[in-house]
Amino acid sequence: MSGEHRLTVLDSGVRVVTEAMPSVRSAALGFWVGTGSAAESQDDAGLSHLVEHMLFRGTDRFESVEIDQLFDGMGADLNAGTGRETTSVHSRMLDVHLPTAFDAMADMVWRPKMDAALLEAEREIVLEEIAMYDDDPQDKVFDVLGAAVFGDHAIGRAVIGRAEVVAGTSAEGLAAFHRGRYVPSNVVISAAGSVDHDAIVELASKAEAAGIAPDRPAPVLDEPATVAPHRRFHVKETEQYHLTLGAPGITRFDDRRFALRVMDNILGGTSSSRLFQTVRERDGLAYSVYSFQSLYARTGQLGLYLGTRPDNVVKAMSVVGEELRRFHEDPASAEELARSKENVKGRIVLSLESTTARMNRLGSSLLGDVPLLSVDELIERIDAVTVEDVQALAQDLFAPERLSAAGVGGDESLFRRSLEAIHPALAEAA
């Protein structure tokens, strides 16, 4: 594995970053744009996601079906995703097809066709997607938790957007949104695998010469205000209750992020974690139980999830409460710490054997202003995590009085009763 990257900033402000892997014949290519749900107002909540969909509807040079046929004909993957702070369009192909793929992807990103008729068709697809997620309680509960933790701030809003915004946006309004976000200084082009940096820089320069949106400052995410812990519940008749606890976390620039990853593994991030071993393996109270953590520019989020039948809600949350209290007093044995650190290091190194994973790391890190550490530097940071680091994080971030709660199920009173085992005030919170 090479582990070395090259970076070029074009005159326009577009950044091109690559990492060569001489032992492979494939290439992974991504266009990363600094737009997502976190920088949207209520009036444009969902437009980043809608624009992402419209990128596949074609350009003046490529009809939608031609894009599909082109990538199918190369045996290449083509996909995209919208997050809270980024939108990406990415593909993986044989190295000989990279120039062809780049040409089409650049046209999609810089010059999508915002035709009214095309938008009407894609609008219906996105509305179906929103309805699909609303019907899925295991997804819905995380949107409910976001509102509980962050209140009205955009960072807690569903990435997929609001149906009324998607339904009411005109083609002209969506095109203006695209022009304001897909600007050169807000775009990173990343590639990894069998790639030549100078050749990709030349491709990027040619794509710019064909015309791109003029540069302007991209919207900046405001820091969320401190919100008191809340309890939120979405009433829906389901076979299981879907339950989450969460709180604000740390930013992606915080040096404690390495200790947080180790801590997450110990609490609920692996099959040998405490929550998995007690809630599922010992007591059989859930099929799915895990902890999670997300890092953003101005804040973060951490928490845990479990799904359980109505008869087990109170008991399962009681076990979770016991585990959280134990986590404060005894956050990690020497054996747990060592196992977690080796797990994190193993996942990092194994993931970097993938061209796509390397491309993702390059693009997301550069766009997010996160230092691109070498594998050796990453391993050194993980090895440096101590039990004291984990304990400090556990006591700070997972303090019961910081936790908000969200649930989806048929009876809110049952949910409220289960929270008494976590923190009595939470059961009474507004």
Helices and strands as residue ranges (DSSP letters): E 6-9, E 15-20, E 26-33, G 37-39, G 42-44, H 47-54, G 55-57, H 64-73, E 77-82, E 87-94, G 95-97, H 98-110, H 116-135, H 137-150, G 154-156, H 163-168, H 171-181, G 184-186, E 187-193, H 197-209, E 231-235, E 241-248, H 257-264, I 265-269, H 274-275, I 276-282, E 289-295, E 300-308, G 310-312, H 313-329, H 334-351, H 355-367, H 375-383, H 387-397, G 400-402, E 404-409, H 412-419, H 424-428
